[in-house]
Amino acid sequence: MESTKPGITGLDLRIVLSVMICYLTATMLDMLGIRFVYADMRLEIIQKMTACISCLLCCQDTTRISYKAGVNRIIITAIGGLVGILVVLLDGIIGNQLVMVVLVALGVLATLFLCKCAHVPYINARIGGVTFILVSSTLNGNARIWYAVWRLVSTLYGVAVVTLVTWGVLALCKKTDKAKAA
C-alpha cells in the first residue's frame, strides 16, 4: 500500500483564501455597523458562517467544477429557504408548537423532493434540508424570513468569491507555468 504524506495543496490554499475573504468582508461590514435591522434584531448582511461554509463546500479543483458546485449550493439554499419561509408563514398563522413539528417534518420532505426535482446530488439535497431547519428553527417570528434572505445573499457571495478566487489563482498558475516553460 502506497502511503502519502499529508501536505498543503493549491486547493487547500484557495479554500483558505476564499474563507478569509468572506470572513473579512463580513467582519468589516459588522465593524462599519452595516447590518439589517428588523425589530430589535440586527442581522448580518453577509453571514460569516454561511459564506464560509459555501467556500468550504464549493471550492473544487477547477473553475468549472467550483461553479457547478456553487450553482448546486445556490439551488439548495433557495429551495430550503423558500420552503422554510412557507413553514414560517404557516407557523405565524397557526401558532401551535405541536403543529410546527408536523410542518417541519413536511418541510424537510418538501425540501428533499424539490432538490431532487432540481437534479442536484442527493447529499446536496440533504444540505438543503439543513438550510430549511436553520430558517425554520433558528430565530423567532418573521425574523426567520429575513434570516433566509440574508442566508441566500451570503451563499451567493461565498459562491462568487470561490469562483473568482479559483479562476484567478488557476489563471495565475497557468501564466506562471507558461513563463517557466519559455
MDTraj code that builds the backbone (N, CA, C; nanometers):
import mdtraj as md
import numpy as np

residues = "MET GLU SER THR LYS PRO GLY ILE THR GLY LEU ASP LEU ARG ILE VAL LEU SER VAL MET ILE CYS TYR LEU THR ALA THR MET LEU ASP MET LEU GLY ILE ARG PHE VAL TYR ALA ASP MET ARG LEU GLU ILE ILE GLN LYS MET THR ALA CYS ILE SER CYS LEU LEU CYS CYS GLN ASP THR THR ARG ILE SER TYR LYS ALA GLY VAL ASN ARG ILE ILE ILE THR ALA ILE GLY GLY LEU VAL GLY ILE LEU VAL VAL LEU LEU ASP GLY ILE ILE GLY ASN GLN LEU VAL MET VAL VAL LEU VAL ALA LEU GLY VAL LEU ALA THR LEU PHE LEU CYS LYS CYS ALA HIS VAL PRO TYR ILE ASN ALA ARG ILE GLY GLY VAL THR PHE ILE LEU VAL SER SER THR LEU ASN GLY ASN ALA ARG ILE TRP TYR ALA VAL TRP ARG LEU VAL SER THR LEU TYR GLY VAL ALA VAL VAL THR LEU VAL THR TRP GLY VAL LEU ALA LEU CYS LYS LYS THR ASP LYS ALA LYS ALA ALA".split()
xyz = np.array([
    [0.0847, -0.1179, 0.0000],
    [0.0000, 0.0000, 0.0000],
    [0.0892, 0.1242, 0.0000],
    [0.0592, 0.2144, -0.0884],
    [0.1387, 0.3365, -0.1023],
    [0.0924, 0.4401, 0.0002],
    [0.1871, 0.4941, 0.0741],
    [0.1490, 0.5971, 0.1707],
    [0.1802, 0.7342, 0.1121],
    [0.0950, 0.8271, 0.1455],
    [0.1181, 0.9646, 0.1005],
    [0.1337, 1.0527, 0.2229],
    [0.2220, 1.1465, 0.2104],
    [0.2445, 1.2400, 0.3201],
    [0.1375, 1.3482, 0.3157],
    [0.0888, 1.3852, 0.4327],
    [-0.0053, 1.4968, 0.4333],
    [0.0677, 1.6245, 0.3927],
    [0.0009, 1.7060, 0.3192],
    [0.0605, 1.8315, 0.2750],
    [-0.0477, 1.9325, 0.2429],
    [-0.0055, 2.0513, 0.2174],
    [-0.0985, 2.1586, 0.1823],
    [-0.0990, 2.1710, 0.0309],
    [-0.2194, 2.1657, -0.0261],
    [-0.2339, 2.1701, -0.1717],
    [-0.2812, 2.3084, -0.2171],
    [-0.2794, 2.3269, -0.3464],
    [-0.3331, 2.4503, -0.4042],
    [-0.4808, 2.4662, -0.3725],
    [-0.5550, 2.3547, -0.3729],
    [-0.6969, 2.3586, -0.3374],
    [-0.7144, 2.4065, -0.1937],
    [-0.6319, 2.3551, -0.1025],
    [-0.6378, 2.3996, 0.0375],
    [-0.6187, 2.5508, 0.0466],
    [-0.5208, 2.6012, -0.0267],
    [-0.4909, 2.7450, -0.0213],
    [-0.6040, 2.8285, -0.0808],
    [-0.6676, 2.7790, -0.1887],
    [-0.7813, 2.8516, -0.2468],
    [-0.8990, 2.8535, -0.1506],
    [-0.9209, 2.7421, -0.0807],
    [-1.0282, 2.7372, 0.0192],
    [-0.9995, 2.8388, 0.1291],
    [-0.8771, 2.8371, 0.1800],
    [-0.8391, 2.9287, 0.2885],
    [-0.8530, 3.0741, 0.2443],
    [-0.8066, 3.1062, 0.1244],
    [-0.8171, 3.2427, 0.0732],
    [-0.9631, 3.2839, 0.0589],
    [-1.0466, 3.1956, 0.0065],
    [-1.1892, 3.2254, -0.0096],
    [-1.2567, 3.2484, 0.1256],
    [-1.2281, 3.1604, 0.2214],
    [-1.2850, 3.1757, 0.3560],
    [-1.2386, 3.3075, 0.4176],
    [-1.1100, 3.3380, 0.4030],
    [-1.0560, 3.4616, 0.4595],
    [-1.1265, 3.5844, 0.4003],
    [-1.1470, 3.5858, 0.2696],
    [-1.2137, 3.6995, 0.2051],
    [-1.3566, 3.7139, 0.2572],
    [-1.4294, 3.6035, 0.2652],
    [-1.5675, 3.6093, 0.3147],
    [-1.5734, 3.6535, 0.4602],
    [-1.4871, 3.5972, 0.5423],
    [-1.4868, 3.6321, 0.6847],
    [-1.4475, 3.7783, 0.7037],
    [-1.3478, 3.8226, 0.6290],
    [-1.3042, 3.9623, 0.6373],
    [-1.4152, 4.0569, 0.5925],
    [-1.4823, 4.0232, 0.4833],
    [-1.5919, 4.1079, 0.4352],
    [-1.7004, 4.1207, 0.5408],
    [-1.7434, 4.0076, 0.5963],
    [-1.8478, 4.0098, 0.6985],
    [-1.8030, 4.0877, 0.8217],
    [-1.6783, 4.0692, 0.8611],
    [-1.6243, 4.1408, 0.9774],
    [-1.6202, 4.2907, 0.9531],
    [-1.5747, 4.3307, 0.8344],
    [-1.5664, 4.4741, 0.8024],
    [-1.7061, 4.5369, 0.7976],
    [-1.8023, 4.4678, 0.7376],
    [-1.9396, 4.5195, 0.7354],
    [-1.9914, 4.5371, 0.8776],
    [-1.9618, 4.4399, 0.9631],
    [-2.0042, 4.4465, 1.1024],
    [-1.9358, 4.5627, 1.1746],
    [-1.8051, 4.5779, 1.1525],
    [-1.7309, 4.6866, 1.2178],
    [-1.7810, 4.8241, 1.1724],
    [-1.8267, 4.8323, 1.0482],
    [-1.8805, 4.9579, 0.9958],
    [-2.0263, 4.9791, 1.0363],
    [-2.0823, 4.8826, 1.1075],
    [-2.2201, 4.8941, 1.1541],
    [-2.3230, 4.8672, 1.0457],
    [-2.2812, 4.8016, 0.9381],
    [-2.3731, 4.7739, 0.8278],
    [-2.4399, 4.6394, 0.8543],
    [-2.5597, 4.6473, 0.9028],
    [-2.6400, 4.5292, 0.9344],
    [-2.7840, 4.5565, 0.8934],
    [-2.8609, 4.4516, 0.8793],
    [-3.0029, 4.4652, 0.8514],
    [-3.0755, 4.4669, 0.9852],
    [-3.1499, 4.5732, 1.0097],
    [-3.2201, 4.5871, 1.1369],
    [-3.3663, 4.5486, 1.1171],
    [-3.4115, 4.4552, 1.1972],
    [-3.5512, 4.4129, 1.1949],
    [-3.5976, 4.4047, 1.3396],
    [-3.6933, 4.4889, 1.3747],
    [-3.7407, 4.4987, 1.5131],
    [-3.6193, 4.5222, 1.6034],
    [-3.5963, 4.4345, 1.7010],
    [-3.4807, 4.4525, 1.7895],
    [-3.3622, 4.3653, 1.7470],
    [-3.3710, 4.3063, 1.6286],
    [-3.2633, 4.2200, 1.5798],
    [-3.1767, 4.2944, 1.4794],
    [-3.0493, 4.2619, 1.4811],
    [-2.9537, 4.3178, 1.3844],
    [-2.8875, 4.1999, 1.3149],
    [-2.9304, 4.1735, 1.1925],
    [-2.8815, 4.0569, 1.1186],
    [-2.7650, 4.0948, 1.0287],
    [-2.6673, 4.0062, 1.0193],
    [-2.5528, 4.0280, 0.9309],
    [-2.5995, 4.0292, 0.7854],
    [-2.5458, 4.1227, 0.7080],
    [-2.5741, 4.1275, 0.5646],
    [-2.5030, 4.0102, 0.4962],
    [-2.3784, 3.9911, 0.5278],
    [-2.3032, 3.8729, 0.4846],
    [-2.2793, 3.7902, 0.6110],
    [-2.3471, 3.6772, 0.6213],
    [-2.3338, 3.5917, 0.7388],
    [-2.2017, 3.5151, 0.7300],
    [-2.1173, 3.5351, 0.8300],
    [-1.9850, 3.4704, 0.8299],
    [-1.9960, 3.3200, 0.8078],
    [-2.0770, 3.2572, 0.8896],
    [-2.0872, 3.1117, 0.8845],
    [-2.1346, 3.0646, 0.7469],
    [-2.2389, 3.1246, 0.6958],
    [-2.2969, 3.0809, 0.5689],
    [-2.2006, 3.1004, 0.4531],
    [-2.1400, 3.2183, 0.4443],
    [-2.0470, 3.2465, 0.3341],
    [-1.9250, 3.1543, 0.3414],
    [-1.8728, 3.1345, 0.4617],
    [-1.7537, 3.0495, 0.4770],
    [-1.7845, 2.9027, 0.4486],
    [-1.9012, 2.8556, 0.4889],
    [-1.9404, 2.7179, 0.4572],
    [-1.9536, 2.7011, 0.3062],
    [-2.0073, 2.8019, 0.2385],
    [-2.0149, 2.7956, 0.0917],
    [-1.8759, 2.7781, 0.0317],
    [-1.7788, 2.8485, 0.0871],
    [-1.6407, 2.8347, 0.0382],
    [-1.5900, 2.6925, 0.0581],
    [-1.6113, 2.6384, 0.1761],
    [-1.5635, 2.5032, 0.2064],
    [-1.6283, 2.3980, 0.1169],
    [-1.7561, 2.4154, 0.0873],
    [-1.8277, 2.3147, 0.0099],
    [-1.8123, 2.3311, -0.1410],
    [-1.7882, 2.4527, -0.1876],
    [-1.7912, 2.4785, -0.3322],
    [-1.6546, 2.4853, -0.3981],
    [-1.5501, 2.5135, -0.3242],
    [-1.4179, 2.5266, -0.3857],
    [-1.3696, 2.3881, -0.4298],
    [-1.3455, 2.3738, -0.5600],
    [-1.3071, 2.2455, -0.6184],
    [-1.1800, 2.2620, -0.7010],
    [-1.1400, 2.1555, -0.7689],
    [-1.0141, 2.1548, -0.8442],
    [-1.0105, 2.2503, -0.9627],
    [-1.1253, 2.2723, -1.0272],
    [-1.1276, 2.3607, -1.1441],
    [-1.2358, 2.4661, -1.1273],
    [-1.2271, 2.5708, -1.2080],
    [-1.3285, 2.6761, -1.2036],
    [-1.4642, 2.6184, -1.2429],
    [-1.4675, 2.5339, -1.3461],
    [-1.5932, 2.4764, -1.3932],
    [-1.6612, 2.3930, -1.2838],
    [-1.5828, 2.3094, -1.2170],
    [-1.6400, 2.2247, -1.1119],
    [-1.6806, 2.3099, -0.9916],
    [-1.6016, 2.4103, -0.9578],
    [-1.6371, 2.5013, -0.8479],
    [-1.7667, 2.5749, -0.8800],
    [-1.7801, 2.6194, -1.0044],
    [-1.9007, 2.6908, -1.0470],
    [-2.0225, 2.5994, -1.0356],
    [-2.0096, 2.4749, -1.0818],
    [-2.1198, 2.3786, -1.0744],
    [-2.1574, 2.3515, -0.9289],
    [-2.0574, 2.3341, -0.8432],
    [-2.0848, 2.3137, -0.7004],
    [-2.1544, 2.4367, -0.6426],
    [-2.1132, 2.5548, -0.6873],
    [-2.1753, 2.6789, -0.6417],
    [-2.3196, 2.6910, -0.6860],
    [-2.3467, 2.6548, -0.8108],
    [-2.4848, 2.6586, -0.8615],
    [-2.5721, 2.5635, -0.7801],
    [-2.5225, 2.4427, -0.7540],
    [-2.5978, 2.3484, -0.6707],
    [-2.6229, 2.4061, -0.5323],
    [-2.5233, 2.4707, -0.4761],
    [-2.5361, 2.5304, -0.3424],
    [-2.6429, 2.6391, -0.3419],
    [-2.6447, 2.7223, -0.4456],
    [-2.7456, 2.8281, -0.4551],
    [-2.8851, 2.7668, -0.4678],
    [-2.8975, 2.6641, -0.5505],
    [-3.0276, 2.5986, -0.5696],
    [-3.0793, 2.5418, -0.4382],
    [-2.9952, 2.4668, -0.3673],
    [-3.0425, 2.4038, -0.2435],
    [-3.0702, 2.5068, -0.1350],
    [-2.9930, 2.6155, -0.1321],
    [-3.0174, 2.7211, -0.0339],
    [-3.1494, 2.7911, -0.0641],
    [-3.1748, 2.8170, -0.1918],
    [-3.3004, 2.8817, -0.2306],
    [-3.4197, 2.7917, -0.1982],
    [-3.4086, 2.6634, -0.2312],
    [-3.5197, 2.5713, -0.2041],
    [-3.5434, 2.5582, -0.0540],
    [-3.4373, 2.5297, 0.0221],
    [-3.4529, 2.5173, 0.1675],
    [-3.5056, 2.6453, 0.2302],
    [-3.4572, 2.7593, 0.1809],
    [-3.5022, 2.8881, 0.2329],
    [-3.6475, 2.9168, 0.2002],
    [-3.6883, 2.8899, 0.0756],
    [-3.8274, 2.9159, 0.0361],
    [-3.9251, 2.8242, 0.1091],
    [-3.8898, 2.6972, 0.1216],
    [-3.9750, 2.6055, 0.1981],
    [-3.9788, 2.6507, 0.3443],
    [-3.8641, 2.6936, 0.3961],
    [-3.8593, 2.7453, 0.5328],
    [-3.9485, 2.8672, 0.5513],
    [-3.9461, 2.9589, 0.4554],
    [-4.0317, 3.0780, 0.4632],
    [-4.1789, 3.0374, 0.4629],
    [-4.2160, 2.9423, 0.3772],
    [-4.3546, 2.8947, 0.3741],
    [-4.3954, 2.8382, 0.5099],
    [-4.3093, 2.7571, 0.5694],
    [-4.3390, 2.6995, 0.7010],
    [-4.3474, 2.8094, 0.8075],
    [-4.2587, 2.9085, 0.7997],
    [-4.2619, 3.0207, 0.8947],
    [-4.3943, 3.0962, 0.8822],
    [-4.4380, 3.1208, 0.7596],
    [-4.5655, 3.1906, 0.7384],
    [-4.6825, 3.1090, 0.7933],
    [-4.6816, 2.9777, 0.7684],
    [-4.7862, 2.8912, 0.8236],
    [-4.7809, 2.8889, 0.9758],
    [-4.6610, 2.8865, 1.0317],
    [-4.6448, 2.8896, 1.1770],
    [-4.7024, 3.0191, 1.2337],
    [-4.6827, 3.1303, 1.1620],
    [-4.7383, 3.2580, 1.2067],
    [-4.8903, 3.2582, 1.2080],
    [-4.9497, 3.1863, 1.1143],
    [-5.0962, 3.1780, 1.1069],
    [-5.1502, 3.0800, 1.2101],
    [-5.0883, 2.9622, 1.2189],
    [-5.1388, 2.8547, 1.3055],
    [-5.0954, 2.8757, 1.4503],
    [-4.9677, 2.9047, 1.4714],
    [-4.9170, 2.9365, 1.6046],
    [-4.9269, 2.8253, 1.7075],
    [-4.9075, 2.7011, 1.6667],
    [-4.9146, 2.5889, 1.7588],
    [-4.7849, 2.5088, 1.7471],
    [-4.7162, 2.4916, 1.8595],
    [-4.5861, 2.4239, 1.8575],
    [-4.5952, 2.2792, 1.8104],
    [-4.7035, 2.2105, 1.8451],
    [-4.7175, 2.0711, 1.8025],
    [-4.7445, 2.0619, 1.6525],
    [-4.8198, 2.1558, 1.5996],
    [-4.8417, 2.1601, 1.4543],
    [-4.7094, 2.1924, 1.3848],
    [-4.6269, 2.2752, 1.4486],
    [-4.4970, 2.3103, 1.3907],
    [-4.4095, 2.1861, 1.3732],
    [-4.4217, 2.0896, 1.4626],
    [-4.3466, 1.9640, 1.4493],
    [-4.3820, 1.8971, 1.3162],
    [-4.5102, 1.8916, 1.2856],
    [-4.5565, 1.8311, 1.1602],
    [-4.5112, 1.9162, 1.0416],
    [-4.5203, 2.0490, 1.0545],
    [-4.4775, 2.1385, 0.9465],
    [-4.3284, 2.1218, 0.9161],
    [-4.2477, 2.1053, 1.0200],
    [-4.1035, 2.0860, 0.9994],
    [-4.0782, 1.9534, 0.9270],
    [-4.1469, 1.8484, 0.9684],
    [-4.1305, 1.7188, 0.9007],
    [-4.1707, 1.7297, 0.7535],
    [-4.2842, 1.7930, 0.7275],
    [-4.3292, 1.8107, 0.5891],
    [-4.2347, 1.9023, 0.5116],
    [-4.1791, 2.0014, 0.5802],
    [-4.0842, 2.0925, 0.5165],
    [-3.9561, 2.0222, 0.4747],
    [-3.9063, 1.9330, 0.5595],
    [-3.7868, 1.8554, 0.5233],
    [-3.8181, 1.7679, 0.4025],
    [-3.9332, 1.7020, 0.4054],
    [-3.9728, 1.6169, 0.2931],
    [-3.9857, 1.6989, 0.1641],
    [-4.0508, 1.8138, 0.1720],
    [-4.0673, 1.9002, 0.0544],
    [-3.9319, 1.9480, 0.0021],
    [-3.8417, 1.9833, 0.0930],
    [-3.7081, 2.0290, 0.0522],
    [-3.6330, 1.9183, -0.0204],
    [-3.6333, 1.7982, 0.0361],
    [-3.5657, 1.6853, -0.0287],
    [-3.6252, 1.6581, -0.1671],
    [-3.7576, 1.6587, -0.1755],
    [-3.8253, 1.6319, -0.3024],
    [-3.7929, 1.7390, -0.4063],
    [-3.8020, 1.8653, -0.3685],
    [-3.7757, 1.9741, -0.4635],
    [-3.6296, 1.9764, -0.5080],
    [-3.5393, 1.9442, -0.4173],
    [-3.3976, 1.9366, -0.4560],
    [-3.3754, 1.8235, -0.5559],
    [-3.4437, 1.7111, -0.5355],
    [-3.4341, 1.6016, -0.6329],
    [-3.4906, 1.6458, -0.7677],
    [-3.6019, 1.7181, -0.7655],
    [-3.6612, 1.7689, -0.8901],
    [-3.5652, 1.8635, -0.9616],
    [-3.4824, 1.9340, -0.8849],
    [-3.3841, 2.0266, -0.9427],
    [-3.2579, 1.9531, -0.9884],
    [-3.2558, 1.8216, -0.9703],
    [-3.1454, 1.7359, -1.0163],
    [-3.0113, 1.7686, -0.9514],
    [-3.0148, 1.8024, -0.8225],
    [-2.8884, 1.8199, -0.7510],
    [-2.8533, 1.6862, -0.6858],
    [-2.7250, 1.6589, -0.6651],
    [-2.6871, 1.5334, -0.5982],
    [-2.7572, 1.5209, -0.4624],
    [-2.7903, 1.3970, -0.4247],
    [-2.8703, 1.3752, -0.3039],
    [-2.8049, 1.4322, -0.1781],
    [-2.6734, 1.4245, -0.1671],
    [-2.6087, 1.4828, -0.0488],
    [-2.6365, 1.6322, -0.0421],
    [-2.6439, 1.6981, -0.1577],
    [-2.6767, 1.8407, -0.1598],
    [-2.8204, 1.8640, -0.1164],
    [-2.9095, 1.7720, -0.1542],
    [-3.0488, 1.7841, -0.1115],
    [-3.0570, 1.7814, 0.0411],
    [-2.9748, 1.6998, 0.1027],
    [-2.9733, 1.6928, 0.2488],
    [-2.9209, 1.8231, 0.3087],
    [-2.8237, 1.8844, 0.2426],
    [-2.7746, 2.0144, 0.2895],
    [-2.8845, 2.1197, 0.2724],
    [-2.9661, 2.1063, 0.1679],
    [-3.0838, 2.1928, 0.1533],
    [-3.1766, 2.1773, 0.2730],
    [-3.1865, 2.0535, 0.3233],
    [-3.2652, 2.0286, 0.4444],
    [-3.2078, 2.1003, 0.5652],
    [-3.0757, 2.1091, 0.5717],
    [-3.0109, 2.1847, 0.6805],
    [-3.0518, 2.3318, 0.6719],
    [-3.0496, 2.3873, 0.5505],
    [-3.0923, 2.5267, 0.5328],
    [-3.2360, 2.5435, 0.5803],
    [-3.3231, 2.4509, 0.5412],
    [-3.4628, 2.4572, 0.5847],
    [-3.4726, 2.4590, 0.7372],
    [-3.4021, 2.3668, 0.8031],
    [-3.4061, 2.3589, 0.9501],
    [-3.3571, 2.4899, 1.0118],
    [-3.2469, 2.5441, 0.9585],
    [-3.1934, 2.6696, 1.0123],
    [-3.2933, 2.7833, 0.9971],
    [-3.3565, 2.7931, 0.8806],
    [-3.4524, 2.9015, 0.8568],
    [-3.5742, 2.8864, 0.9471],
    [-3.6260, 2.7656, 0.9578],
    [-3.7494, 2.7475, 1.0340],
    [-3.7275, 2.7428, 1.1849],
    [-3.6041, 2.7218, 1.2292],
    [-3.5818, 2.6987, 1.3723],
    [-3.4866, 2.7953, 1.4417],
    [-3.4061, 2.8717, 1.3677],
    [-3.3009, 2.9500, 1.4320],
    [-3.3530, 3.0705, 1.5086],
    [-3.4412, 3.1466, 1.4482],
    [-3.4923, 3.2682, 1.5113],
    [-3.6413, 3.2523, 1.5390],
    [-3.7042, 3.3597, 1.5849],
    [-3.8475, 3.3568, 1.6128],
    [-3.9229, 3.4478, 1.5173],
    [-4.0499, 3.4179, 1.4992],
    [-4.1377, 3.5050, 1.4214],
    [-4.0886, 3.5282, 1.2794],
    [-4.1225, 3.6468, 1.2275],
    [-4.0866, 3.6803, 1.0898],
    [-3.9387, 3.7132, 1.0715],
    [-3.8632, 3.7236, 1.1792],
    [-3.7178, 3.7433, 1.1662],
    [-3.6573, 3.6262, 1.0894],
    [-3.7239, 3.5110, 1.0950],
    [-3.6760, 3.3927, 1.0226],
    [-3.6783, 3.4156, 0.8715],
    [-3.7743, 3.4936, 0.8250],
    [-3.7827, 3.5227, 0.6813],
    [-3.6612, 3.6038, 0.6383],
    [-3.6287, 3.7059, 0.7166],
    [-3.5114, 3.7880, 0.6833],
    [-3.3825, 3.7092, 0.6970],
    [-3.3779, 3.6172, 0.7927],
    [-3.2616, 3.5295, 0.8054],
    [-3.2439, 3.4493, 0.6764],
    [-3.3537, 3.3986, 0.6209],
    [-3.3476, 3.3214, 0.4960],
    [-3.2954, 3.4068, 0.3813],
    [-3.3429, 3.5302, 0.3729],
    [-3.2990, 3.6208, 0.2658],
    [-3.1489, 3.6455, 0.2752],
    [-3.1008, 3.6808, 0.3948],
    [-2.9583, 3.7121, 0.4108],
    [-2.8723, 3.5866, 0.4031],
    [-2.9298, 3.4718, 0.4336],
    [-2.8565, 3.3455, 0.4157],
    [-2.8327, 3.3207, 0.2668],
    [-2.9338, 3.3471, 0.1844],
    [-2.9173, 3.3307, 0.0398],
    [-2.8158, 3.4313, -0.0140],
    [-2.8240, 3.5556, 0.0317],
    [-2.7270, 3.6578, -0.0107],
    [-2.5855, 3.6141, 0.0267],
    [-2.5688, 3.5630, 0.1468],
    [-2.4369, 3.5184, 0.1934],
    [-2.3859, 3.3998, 0.1125],
    [-2.4756, 3.3095, 0.0765],
    [-2.4381, 3.1957, -0.0079],
    [-2.3935, 3.2444, -0.1450],
    [-2.4705, 3.3358, -0.2038],
    [-2.4336, 3.3926, -0.3337],
    [-2.2959, 3.4573, -0.3264],
    [-2.2712, 3.5312, -0.2189],
    [-2.1423, 3.5974, -0.2021],
    [-2.0292, 3.4941, -0.1916],
    [-2.0487, 3.3926, -0.1084],
    [-1.9466, 3.2889, -0.0924],
    [-1.9163, 3.2174, -0.2232],
    [-2.0199, 3.1863, -0.2999],
    [-2.0017, 3.1195, -0.4293],
    [-1.9267, 3.2108, -0.5261],
    [-1.9622, 3.3389, -0.5276],
    [-1.8927, 3.4340, -0.6159],
    [-1.7449, 3.4439, -0.5791],
    [-1.7155, 3.4506, -0.4502],
    [-1.5760, 3.4588, -0.4050],
    [-1.4997, 3.3335, -0.4472],
    [-1.5574, 3.2158, -0.4228],
    [-1.4909, 3.0902, -0.4602],
    [-1.4641, 3.0857, -0.6103],
    [-1.5628, 3.1228, -0.6893],
    [-1.5475, 3.1188, -0.8348],
    [-1.4364, 3.2130, -0.8797],
    [-1.4369, 3.3349, -0.8263],
    [-1.3340, 3.4323, -0.8651],
    [-1.1950, 3.3920, -0.8161],
    [-1.1858, 3.3439, -0.6937],
    [-1.0556, 3.3012, -0.6403],
    [-1.0029, 3.1823, -0.7211],
    [-1.0876, 3.0845, -0.7463],
    [-1.0441, 2.9670, -0.8230],
    [-0.9997, 3.0082, -0.9628],
    [-1.0804, 3.0886, -1.0288],
    [-1.0461, 3.1354, -1.1633],
    [-0.9157, 3.2147, -1.1609],
    [-0.9047, 3.3086, -1.0667],
    [-0.7862, 3.3941, -1.0592],
    [-0.6593, 3.3174, -1.0278],
    [-0.6656, 3.2301, -0.9293],
    [-0.5468, 3.1543, -0.8891],
    [-0.5055, 3.0576, -0.9999],
    [-0.6021, 2.9883, -1.0589],
    [-0.5672, 2.8942, -1.1655],
    [-0.5132, 2.9666, -1.2886],
    [-0.5688, 3.0834, -1.3203],
    [-0.5167, 3.1627, -1.4331],
    [-0.3744, 3.2086, -1.4042],
    [-0.3487, 3.2501, -1.2811],
    [-0.2145, 3.2934, -1.2415],
    [-0.1158, 3.1762, -1.2486],
    [-0.1588, 3.0591, -1.2035],
    [-0.0722, 2.9404, -1.2093],
    [-0.0399, 2.9038, -1.3538],
    [-0.1396, 2.9114, -1.4417],
    [-0.1168, 2.8818, -1.5835],
    [-0.0170, 2.9790, -1.6438],
    [-0.0341, 3.1068, -1.6101],
    [0.0556, 3.2108, -1.6616],
    [0.1981, 3.1865, -1.6115],
    [0.2117, 3.1509, -1.4842],
    [0.3425, 3.1230, -1.4249],
    [0.4062, 3.0005, -1.4906],
    [0.3253, 2.8965, -1.5135],
    [0.3769, 2.7752, -1.5788],
    [0.4259, 2.8049, -1.7201],
    [0.3523, 2.8883, -1.7933],
    [0.3935, 2.9252, -1.9294],
    [0.5236, 3.0042, -1.9264],
    [0.5362, 3.0935, -1.8288],
    [0.6585, 3.1742, -1.8174],
    [0.7783, 3.0849, -1.7838],
    [0.7578, 2.9857, -1.6980],
    [0.8663, 2.8936, -1.6622],
    [0.9067, 2.8082, -1.7814],
    [0.8089, 2.7690, -1.8624],
    [0.8357, 2.6836, -1.9785],
    [0.9092, 2.7591, -2.0893],
    [0.8911, 2.8898, -2.0927],
    [0.9531, 2.9696, -2.2004],
    [1.0991, 2.9951, -2.1782],
])
top = md.Topology()
chain = top.add_chain()
for i, resn in enumerate(residues, 1):
    res = top.add_residue(resn, chain, resSeq=i)
    for name in ("N", "CA", "C"):
        top.add_atom(name, md.element.get_by_symbol(name[0]), res)
traj = md.Trajectory(xyz[None], top)
